[in-house]
Every structure is written in C-alpha cells, then in structure tokens.
Amino acid sequence: MTGIAQALRQAAEQLRTSDTPQLDAEVLLMHVLGKPRSYLHAWPETQLDTQQLAAFKTLVDQRASGQPVAYLTGKREFWSLDLDVNANTLIPRPDTELLVEQALEKLPADRPLHILDAGTGSGAIALALANERPHWTVFASDRSLPSLAVARNNAIRLKLDNVYFFAADWCRAMASHMFDALISNPPYIAEQDSHLGEGDVRFEPRSALAAGADGLDDLRRLTGEASRILRPGAQILLEHGFEQAEDVSRLLENNRFTDIGSARDLAGHERVSYARKPA
C-alpha cells in the first residue's frame, strides 16, 4: 500500500524536470482525491486505494511527458475564480491579472459600461470583470467556437449573467455596437520563437499564442480596428510581450489614440499598454 506522503515523494521525483515538481504532484493528487491541499498535509499516512493510485500515476506520467497540469485537471484559478479549461483554450496565467487590475483602475466603477473582451478564450478576463463589476455589461468574443463553449459554461457555473458571448474575428461583426472599453490578451509571440516548443505552450492552441513573423499581427489588427467600435473617450487596454511596449505604443499612436501609457508587472516589465480614443 502507498500513503499520500510516499505517493507525493515518488511523483515529485518523477517530475523533477518541472519548475514546480512538488506543487504539480500535490495538485494532481488533490484532483484525484477531490480534497484540498490541507488534507494532504494533515493526513500524510492515509493509504491510497488501487483505483486512486492508478489514476494518480497516469496523471503523473502525463505530466512527466510535458502535458500542462491545467489540462490534466481541467481547472485553472484566475482572479480567485475557478475556471474550466481544456486543450481548446489558452491556460490563464497570473500575468494577465495585471490587465484586469488596469481595467478596474482606469474605468469608472460607478457607470454601467459596455466592455468588450476580444479573444476571450476560457473567458478569464471577461468573467473577472463581470464578477467585480456586476453593473457592467461584458461582451466576450472569440473566433474559436470550442473556446466559446468553454467560456459560456464557465459563466453559467459561476452564475455570472452580465456576460454575453459571440463568435467574431477580433472587431469584425461588431459595427452595430459601440463600447466603452476594449480589453484583450491577443497572441503576441513570433511564429519562429523557440519558446513555442518549450514547456506547457507546446500543448496550447498555436492560434492563441503566435501572431506572425514579429508577434504583432493581431495587435496591429486590434489597434487598427478598435477605433470604429469605441465611443469617443473610450479606453483600449492590451496585454503584450515584455519587449513589445514600444511597438504597441507606436501602433496606438499611428491609429490616433491618445494618453498612451503602460503598466509594469511584478518583474518590472511593461506588459500592458493602454490608451484613449479622443473625445
């Protein structure tokens, strides 16, 4: 028989090439047992039955082959929301919470705004904003129908009824609606970037990661198309790579946005750029 502590030790050793072997092992075992992390540490000698041990070993083997923990468990936390994810969606990352923070900081909290989250994926950004500002109406678009299905199910499970999902290729099919803000975490990695062949991103949808030779193709489209769907004085907020702030600023300036600036992440990198459509 194998106890919790022994199973975790063996799994962490198998996952030693991961950046977080112990954490990976604990999350996978929590998923198998349906228990919180506190249970693992409070009852380390609890024996796993044959079925539990087999399920855990299968997940550890899959993680050892490189598959993301989020896809193995089907879950990812973002902005304290428990989101369903799968191989059709980008895995929400803590870095993107900076985009939510900036939106909440820069947009008036006391007005019933109409917000567009373009390229919503699992719905992480849209749902975080809808949860924080229940009087806002959040529209979430994506060209991937499987991604939209995941996002809709997340909204239903979280009981957030101020979010509306629809299929669209960035700002197309929205000419009849004007928004108070456009927020997006678009693909921004160069097609030939070696990082696309490393770590979790190997298993994520390439269309949600890569954007042309310089990684700016989708940012060009967003900054070029945004003005026609934004009200005068509306905000645009975009996540991008840590070396792209200058390029994105230039794109915003070329498309006649004003009050251009950027926000830095905890590592000091400029990861979110923002601007305003002239009133």
Buried (B, 14 or more C-beta within 10 A) or exposed (E): EBBBBBBBBBBBEBBEEBEEBBBBBBBBBBBBBEBEEEBBEEBBEBEBEEEBBEBBBEBBEBBBEEBBBBBBBEBBEBBEBEBBBBEBBBBBBEBBBBBBBBBEEBBEEEEEBBBBBBBBBBBBBBBBBBBEBEEBBBBBBBBBEEBBBBBBBBBEEBEBEBBBBEEBEBBEEBEEEBBBBBBBBBBBBBBEBEEBEEEBBEBBBEBBBBBBEBBBBBBBBBBBBBBEBBBEEBBBBBBBBBEBBEBBBEBBEEBEBEEBBBBEBEEEBBBBBBBBBEE
